[in-house]
Structure formats: C-alpha cells, structure tokens
Amino acid sequence: MPAASKPPRKSCEEADNALSMAIFSIFCLGIILAPIALSKASKAERLIVEDLELEGMGKVKAARIIATISLGLWVLGVIARLSEW
C-alpha cells in the first residue's frame, strides 16, 4: 500500500522579501528598510498560518531578528552622533 503523500509545500514569497530587506537594512537605509522588513515579516507570518501549503517561518523569524538588530544599531549610531555635539 503506497504511503499517503503530502501536498507539495511552497515557499512564502513575502517571507523571502522580508529576509532580503532585513539583510539590506544592515548595510544601507536601516531606518527605512528595517521597519518595512518587520512589516513584511508580520504579513508573511499571517499568510503562513492561514495557508498550510506555505513554508518559511524560519525566514520570518530571521528577518525579524535581523531587522530589529539593524534598527537598534541605527538608533545607537544616531545617539552616538548626537552625543558628540
């Protein structure tokens, strides 16, 4: 008797975009790209929870961590520059 096959899983495009933006936010425009990455990660998480065929929760978590760190480093950089005045 053949084993029951699982439906093929699809990668969540929104999770891929969130991770890409989070990584780019480390190098440039962190104040703009990091919040966008966090927003896209939240949207991707909702999509993944609603659609059982989508995968990418690990990418969502990585995007959130990277974007949060990037945003934090950007804020610390601004504080450091302002404290030099």
C-alpha positions, 0 to 999 in steps of 0.5 A: 500500500503506497504511503499517503503523500503530502501536498507539495509545500511552497515557499512564502514569497513575502517571507523571502522579501522580508529576509532580503530587506532585513539583510539590506537594512544592515548595510544601507537605509536601516531606518527605512528598510528595517521597519518595512522588513518587520512589516513584511515579516508580520504579513508573511507570518499571517499568510503562513498560518492561514495557508498550510501549503506555505513554508518559511517561518524560519525566514520570518523569524530571521528577518525579524531578528535581523531587522530589529538588530539593524534598527537598534544599531541605527538608533545607537549610531544616531545617539552616538552622533548626537552625543558628540555635539 
